[in-house]
Amino acid sequence: MDSRTKGKTVMEVGSDGVAVITLINPPVNSLSFDVLYNLKSNYEEALSRNDVKAIVITGAKGKFSGGFDISGFGEIQKGTRKEPKVGYISIDILTDLLEAARKPSVAAIDGLALGGGLELSMACHARISTPGAQLGLPELQLGVIPGFGGTQRLPRLVGLTKALEMILTSKPVRAEEGHSLGLIDAVVPSAELLTTARRWALDIVERRKPWISSVLKTDKLPPLGEAREILKFARGQTRKQAPNMKHPLMCLDALETGIVSGPRAGLEKEAEVGSQVISLDTTKGLIHVFFSQRGTVKVPGVTDRGLIPRKIKKVAIIGGGLMGSGIATALILSNYPVILKEVNEKFLEAGIGRVKANLQSRVRKGSMSKEKFEKTMSLLKGSLDYESFRDVDMVIEAVIENISLKQQIFADLEKYCPQHCILASNTSTIDLNKIGERTKSQDRIVGAHFFSPAHVMPLLEIVRTNHTSAQVIVDLLDVGKKIKKTPVVVGNCTGFAVNRMFFPYTQAAMFLVERGADPYLIDSAVSKFGMPMGPFRLCDLVGFGVAIATATQFIENFPERTYKSMIIPLMQEDKRAGEATRKGFYLYDDKRKAKPDPELKKYIEKARSMSGANVDPKLVKLSEKEIIEMTFFPVVNEACRVFAEGIAVKAADLDIAAIFGMGFPPYRGGIMFWADSIGSKYIYSRLDEWSKTYGDFFKPCAFLAERGSKGAPLSAPVEQARSRL
Ligand SMILES: CCC/C=C/C(=O)SCCNC(=O)CCNC(=O)[C@H](O)C(C)(C)COP(=O)([O-])OP(=O)([O-])OC[C@H]1O[C@@H](n2cnc3c(N)ncnc32)[C@H](O)[C@@H]1OP(=O)([O-])[O-]
């Protein structure tokens, strides 16, 4: 393959008169422009050759295609590649050349047909797949729309309602379901895929099988009035669920045009909209997230050394509380045998009970069978001592945040666990060097910081010290992948990456409220910005105990930039500790529904008088934009410190940490990406101004000051970072 080109297709014509065109672009046979242009030339050749009666398209190495080459969108966005004429691929190539050809095409689908991959197959006259194939149109997840005819062909093949479900949720279906929906014509074992597809193609030529152009089908479409109602409902839902995104509604416009004015008009609308969405900011953010998420497992100096992950056959967890039981659940769900250790029978029983409850909730929701529940639970064993730790490959300590307790545990682990065993701690704030102080095992000590509930939350912060070996990181990255977490490797410091970014966010909110801003307006502005909830609702959810414990760590370690508010401690004194006590910043009813509490004023006023703060008329009537700036620019400031200190290797890792750890909206691309979309100069100038008026909490760090003064991007690599990694 030419090193400048990305992928190709090859065509082989058999003695049966079938031309087999294979898509080749590892690892997922994505449809790069090179692949698509090659496909076009192969088609032109196949159509002109007298020895070709029919065509089969397939993908190399057991994968049909993972869709359009996503990096192509980036090239168009950056202007490094010119977009082809609007509709060139979907109309000129796929519809007019392939679907309208005088020779039939059959798609032979193994592995996956996603996005443009499925769309290409739908332009064929039949689709044969293997049982494991995944079929879907996940484009909306990337901020684009199915732009190779998917908005027109999918509803015509599977019906409008199912097509909307598949497009709006981005969820793929398996081959069997695809078959029953009419998307797939036959499901056959892998070994028979090509022969069946070839025969099917010849059967079409000889009219033993129907010659169907999906785009011309109408039998699955509802009557116009009904279709309009269905689309109206879909629009309403989309507006509610994705209020800050335009592309899902634009996609529905293309669908509707096709139903109302016919498939040609629909294809034209789809092409027009498909080209417009590429330049939306939300699309840029989502595409950045796609690559950044996959980039977190590429750690310079670690994953580029050819190390092979060791097999982790058994894991022990110390502590069966909320975190320990959640981690145990995540592990057994991915088939790791787990030992859960507690200090006494009562705690052990409670820990195992929590794991059981986590799984039972899946059984209740229908996502786990009773047999699978039994089998999964059988992977969990309880223990009250370390005897059973003699053959474990990894231990994860998840006890309370108490340094001397953790030190004792790690000293014991060194005695009982085998030499190769990874010794991990789930601490969220404590320095790992301190935890391992009483051992000689510093090279195998690592942080495995899960987020609560650990079996649900997708992020795993892997914390390494200066001594942690690269092999241990590679092993933990592999475990992370197996338990379906997005890992981010960070350096060792108080709060690591996520909690360090979280802290100024909550602090800024407290600062504003003490100066007269309305907490409920802050929560509402932050939710509208796209966070799952505002800072006050979040404090209620995690509970004031946790909030105070974390704050204490920060006040001790970063006193110069902490804002000490008494609002939470005052409420806690009154036994209001958040949602668990049904009272916090909000009041909660039986159904956990939150409502504002007029009594809150009392605590705010008292805290204000204790800190000596005054109501500031400017801060009382902040606009939503100003609220977002005053709560998130301090987060950007802290993210810059984390980056400059080398706690994170890449700015994109902080984007992923913010999205998966804090709930930062993915369509804004993550904290650093968002900051760069606003501009470092502006952020710096705002923080600088606030620090002069309101104090050091807002003071821009040296890194931000330097980049801000030049207007340089914050995410550009740090050249001489004092790397802690
Ligand atoms: C134009 C309008 C119409 C069409 C639109 C579309 O089709 S939009 C597209 C619609 N399609 C989608 O949205 C599907 C997006 N892809 C996926 O969901 C998953 O990658 C997967 C399920 C295909 C494989 O999961 P898995 O866990 O086995 O593997 P993994 O996820 O780690 O990926 C391995 C490597 O492949 C890379 N790569 C993958 N896909 C693409 C791509 N399309 N392009 C480029 N690259 C792609 C990925 O970056 C990674 O590279 P790295 O880091 O090794 O250098």
The ligand as an SDF file (V2000), in Angstrom:
LIG
                    3D

 55 57  0  0  0  0  0  0  0  0999 V2000
  -19.7330   10.8530    5.7960 C   0  0  0  0  0  0  0  0  0  0  0  0
  -21.1300   10.6150    6.3310 C   0  0  0  0  0  0  0  0  0  0  0  0
  -21.6020    9.2270    6.3650 C   0  0  0  0  0  0  0  0  0  0  0  0
  -20.8240    8.2900    7.1420 C   0  0  0  0  0  0  0  0  0  0  0  0
  -20.4320    8.5380    8.3900 C   0  0  0  0  0  0  0  0  0  0  0  0
  -19.7160    7.5430    9.1690 C   0  0  0  0  0  0  0  0  0  0  0  0
  -19.5760    6.4080    8.8070 O   0  0  0  0  0  0  0  0  0  0  0  0
  -19.0720    8.0710   10.6070 S   0  0  0  0  0  0  0  0  0  0  0  0
  -18.3290    6.6530   11.3380 C   0  0  0  0  0  0  0  0  0  0  0  0
  -19.3500    5.7280   11.8510 C   0  0  0  0  0  0  0  0  0  0  0  0
  -18.6990    4.6550   12.5400 N   0  0  0  0  0  0  0  0  0  0  0  0
  -18.5380    4.6870   13.8640 C   0  0  0  0  0  0  0  0  0  0  0  0
  -18.9680    5.5680   14.5470 O   0  0  0  0  0  0  0  0  0  0  0  0
  -17.7610    3.5440   14.4440 C   0  0  0  0  0  0  0  0  0  0  0  0
  -16.6380    4.0660   15.2750 C   0  0  0  0  0  0  0  0  0  0  0  0
  -15.8040    3.0290   15.7890 N   0  0  0  0  0  0  0  0  0  0  0  0
  -16.1640    2.2410   16.8120 C   0  0  0  0  0  0  0  0  0  0  0  0
  -17.2330    2.3410   17.3710 O   0  0  0  0  0  0  0  0  0  0  0  0
  -15.1650    1.2310   17.2750 C   0  0  0  0  0  0  0  0  0  0  0  0
  -13.8930    1.6940   16.9100 O   0  0  0  0  0  0  0  0  0  0  0  0
  -15.3670   -0.1770   16.6870 C   0  0  0  0  0  0  0  0  0  0  0  0
  -16.6480   -0.7660   17.2530 C   0  0  0  0  0  0  0  0  0  0  0  0
  -15.4300   -0.1150   15.1740 C   0  0  0  0  0  0  0  0  0  0  0  0
  -14.1580   -1.0680   17.0880 C   0  0  0  0  0  0  0  0  0  0  0  0
  -13.9810   -1.0310   18.4730 O   0  0  0  0  0  0  0  0  0  0  0  0
  -12.6740   -1.6620   19.1540 P   0  0  0  0  0  0  0  0  0  0  0  0
  -12.8410   -1.4920   20.6220 O   0  0  0  0  0  0  0  0  0  0  0  0
  -12.4310   -2.9840   18.5910 O   0  0  0  0  0  0  0  0  0  0  0  0
  -11.4720   -0.7450   18.6650 O   0  0  0  0  0  0  0  0  0  0  0  0
  -11.2020    0.8070   18.8810 P   0  0  0  0  0  0  0  0  0  0  0  0
  -12.4430    1.5820   19.1040 O   0  0  0  0  0  0  0  0  0  0  0  0
  -10.0830    0.9780   19.8350 O   0  0  0  0  0  0  0  0  0  0  0  0
  -10.6940    1.1970   17.4210 O   0  0  0  0  0  0  0  0  0  0  0  0
   -9.5140    0.6310   16.8830 C   0  0  0  0  0  0  0  0  0  0  0  0
   -8.8510    1.6590   15.9930 C   0  0  0  0  0  0  0  0  0  0  0  0
   -9.6930    1.9140   14.8710 O   0  0  0  0  0  0  0  0  0  0  0  0
   -9.9200    3.2880   14.7420 C   0  0  0  0  0  0  0  0  0  0  0  0
  -11.2640    3.4870   14.1780 N   0  0  0  0  0  0  0  0  0  0  0  0
  -12.3890    2.8230   14.4870 C   0  0  0  0  0  0  0  0  0  0  0  0
  -13.4010    3.2420   13.7120 N   0  0  0  0  0  0  0  0  0  0  0  0
  -12.8700    4.1700   12.8790 C   0  0  0  0  0  0  0  0  0  0  0  0
  -13.4120    4.9580   11.8530 C   0  0  0  0  0  0  0  0  0  0  0  0
  -14.6880    4.8520   11.4810 N   0  0  0  0  0  0  0  0  0  0  0  0
  -12.6070    5.8190   11.2410 N   0  0  0  0  0  0  0  0  0  0  0  0
  -11.3140    5.9380   11.5870 C   0  0  0  0  0  0  0  0  0  0  0  0
  -10.7500    5.2110   12.5500 N   0  0  0  0  0  0  0  0  0  0  0  0
  -11.5250    4.3400   13.1860 C   0  0  0  0  0  0  0  0  0  0  0  0
   -9.7930    3.8340   16.1510 C   0  0  0  0  0  0  0  0  0  0  0  0
   -9.5080    5.2000   16.1410 O   0  0  0  0  0  0  0  0  0  0  0  0
   -8.6520    2.9980   16.6860 C   0  0  0  0  0  0  0  0  0  0  0  0
   -7.4440    3.5460   16.1910 O   0  0  0  0  0  0  0  0  0  0  0  0
   -6.1130    3.4730   17.0770 P   0  0  0  0  0  0  0  0  0  0  0  0
   -6.4530    4.1850   18.3410 O   0  0  0  0  0  0  0  0  0  0  0  0
   -5.8590    2.0230   17.2800 O   0  0  0  0  0  0  0  0  0  0  0  0
   -5.1300    4.2050   16.2640 O   0  0  0  0  0  0  0  0  0  0  0  0
  1  2  1  0
  2  3  1  0
  3  4  1  0
  4  5  2  0
  5  6  1  0
  6  7  2  0
  6  8  1  0
  8  9  1  0
  9 10  1  0
 10 11  1  0
 11 12  1  0
 12 13  2  0
 12 14  1  0
 14 15  1  0
 15 16  1  0
 16 17  1  0
 17 18  2  0
 17 19  1  0
 19 20  1  0
 19 21  1  0
 21 22  1  0
 21 23  1  0
 21 24  1  0
 24 25  1  0
 25 26  1  0
 26 27  2  0
 26 28  1  0
 26 29  1  0
 29 30  1  0
 30 31  2  0
 30 32  1  0
 30 33  1  0
 33 34  1  0
 34 35  1  0
 35 36  1  0
 35 50  1  0
 36 37  1  0
 37 38  1  0
 37 48  1  0
 38 39  1  0
 38 47  1  0
 39 40  2  0
 40 41  1  0
 41 42  1  0
 41 47  2  0
 42 43  1  0
 42 44  2  0
 44 45  1  0
 45 46  2  0
 46 47  1  0
 48 49  1  0
 48 50  1  0
 50 51  1  0
 51 52  1  0
 52 53  2  0
 52 54  1  0
 52 55  1  0
M  CHG  4  28  -1  32  -1  54  -1  55  -1
M  END
$$$$
